[in-house]
Amino acid sequence: MPRSFRRFCLMIVVILATFLTPLGAGCLSQQHRPGSKQEDSIRKFLRKFVRDSAGTQYSHEGVKEEYFSAFVDLNDDGTQEAIVYLISDWWCGSGGCTTLILAPEGSSYRVVTKTTITHLPIRVLSTKSNGWHDLAVWVQGGGIVHAYEAKLSFNGKTYPSNPSMPPARRLTKHVPGEVVVYPQGERRPLN
């Protein structure tokens, strides 16, 4: 059997397992769709974040900017963090788009992590590092010939900023988890 075919088959198995395996114990099997108050708060934060990040280098007028979001208690403290996948020419390239992990702070949020070159789906894994659930994202394009799922572990302060480089790790076997942001999800307009 050719090596490329074996890799293709492995990728199909991982994708199927991703969508068909429910998350084991933990409080992740919760509603991930934001309520209207959460949605208003996250949109307000993202508009400011995008404007401040781009500064004068980029005009957002006429640019379609969208995002996917999911709310999950990543550190099991009873408060939901936000996982946001930004989509626009500014936030995406040949290697993928930017994912933000945001923690609530008062009536707004703070950035825990900004991870570039990610692809959907995004999974919250049943495993933990430093008290926070590990995440998994797809890595492909931008010079990556064979797509794979990468595990992002929390180091006590943040998750890795690039899933194609250490400390992120390529998953070589299935790790139980739950898809929380998926390509068929609802894209929300930012502007």
C-alpha positions, 0 to 999 in steps of 0.5 A: 500500500503506498505511503500517501494512501496510508496517510490519507486513510489515517487522516480520514480515520482521525476526522471520523473519530473527531466527529463521532467520539463524544468527550468523556468525563468533564464539563465540556458537554455543554452548550457552546453557542453564545447567548445574545449577551455573550455575542454582543460582548464578544463582537464588541471586544473583537471589533476593538481587537481587530482595529487595535491589531491592524492599526493604520496598516489596514483599512477594514472598509469594504472588507468582509470580516467574519468569525466563528465562536464557541464558549467552553469552560477550558479550565473547569472554574465554572466560567466559560472562555471563548474560542474565536476563529477569525476569517478575513484577508487580514487574519487568514493566509495560505496556512490558515486563519487566526484563532483566539482564546479569550478569558472573560474580564469584567464586561469584556475579554482578555486575550489568553492566546493568539494562534495563527495558521489554524484550520477548522475543526477546533477540538477541546480535548479531554486531556489537560495541561497546567489545569486547562484542557488541551486543544486540537487544530488542523494544520495544512497549507502554507508549505505543509504538504500533509495535513495533520491535527496538532495538539496545543497544550497550555503552559501555565500562561498561554497556548502555543502561537503556532501549531506547526512548531514546538511546543505544539505537537502533531497528534499521531493517535486519536485523543478523545475530545469534542469539536466546538468550532467546525466548518459547518458552524455559523459564521458571524459578521464582525463589521 
